[in-house]
């Protein structure tokens, strides 16, 4: 039987965890190691860039789609990670002005 979540690539998230998962404080050392070891494969499975090859991978994809609950350590750690990076983002503009609303072009100011 094929091994689940196999990959030769290490997983890093330099945007959210520039010093690594274990140095940030959100994850235990064991969780950080699991993310680094399996995260690349988990990410590809969740994004649909890789087809699930084992029953464990198929279950993981079902959990990602909201069709089942996470029941393995791997699934729980991945969802802990996803919850951390999907925090509500603050809206920033480059100009420092107010955020543009859809349809705002319908209400442009003029000197008429």
C-alpha positions in Angstrom: 0.0 0.0 0.0 1.2 3.5 -0.8 2.3 5.8 2.0 0.1 8.8 2.6 1.2 12.4 2.2 4.6 11.5 0.6 6.7 14.4 -0.6 10.4 15.3 -0.9 9.7 19.0 -0.4 9.8 20.7 3.0 6.9 23.0 3.7 7.6 26.6 4.8 5.3 29.6 5.1 7.6 32.5 4.9 4.7 35.0 4.7 3.0 34.0 8.0 5.9 32.2 9.8 9.1 33.8 8.5 11.2 32.2 11.3 9.6 28.8 11.0 6.6 27.1 12.6 8.4 26.0 15.8 9.8 29.4 16.6 6.5 31.3 16.4 4.7 29.8 19.4 1.5 28.7 17.7 2.6 25.0 17.4 4.3 22.4 19.5 7.6 21.1 18.3 5.9 17.9 17.1 3.2 19.9 15.3 5.8 22.1 13.6 7.8 19.1 12.5 4.6 17.5 11.1 3.8 20.7 9.1 7.3 20.9 7.7 7.4 17.2 6.8 3.8 16.8 5.3 2.6 20.4 4.7 3.7 20.5 1.1 1.6 17.4 0.3 -1.3 18.5 2.4 -1.4 21.9 0.7 -1.3 20.3 -2.8 -4.1 18.0 -1.8 -6.3 20.8 -0.4 -5.7 23.0 -3.5 -6.5 20.1 -5.9 -3.0 20.1 -7.4 -2.6 16.5 -6.4 -5.0 13.6 -6.5 -5.4 11.6 -3.3 -3.7 8.2 -3.6 -4.7 6.5 -0.3 -7.8 6.3 1.8 -6.1 8.6 4.4 -5.5 11.2 1.7 -9.1 10.8 0.4 -10.4 11.4 3.9 -8.2 14.5 4.3 -9.6 15.9 1.0 -13.2 15.2 2.3 -12.3 17.1 5.5 -11.0 20.0 3.5 -14.3 20.2 1.6 -16.2 20.2 4.9 -17.7 16.7 4.2 -16.2 15.1 7.4 -14.5 16.0 10.7 -10.7 15.9 11.2 -9.9 12.7 13.1 -6.2 12.2 12.7 -3.3 14.2 14.2 -2.3 15.3 10.7 -5.7 16.6 9.9 -6.0 18.4 13.2 -2.6 20.1 12.8 -3.4 21.2 9.3 -6.7 22.8 10.3 -5.0 24.5 13.3 -2.5 25.9 10.8 -5.3 27.0 8.4 -7.2 28.6 11.2 -4.1 30.6 12.2 -3.4 31.9 8.6 -7.0 32.6 7.7 -7.5 35.2 10.5 -9.6 38.2 9.3 -7.3 40.4 7.3 -7.3 44.1 7.9 -7.8 46.2 4.8 -4.9 48.4 3.9 -4.6 50.9 1.1 -1.4 52.2 -0.4 -2.7 55.8 -0.5 -4.0 55.8 3.1 -7.4 56.7 1.8 -10.7 55.0 2.4 -11.2 51.5 0.8 -12.9 51.7 -2.6 -16.4 50.2 -2.7 -17.8 48.3 -5.6 -19.8 50.7 -7.8 -17.9 53.7 -6.3 -17.2 54.8 -9.9 -20.9 55.6 -10.3 -20.6 58.3 -7.7 -17.6 60.3 -8.8 -17.3 63.9 -7.7 -17.1 66.6 -10.4 -16.8 70.3 -10.6 -19.9 70.7 -12.7 
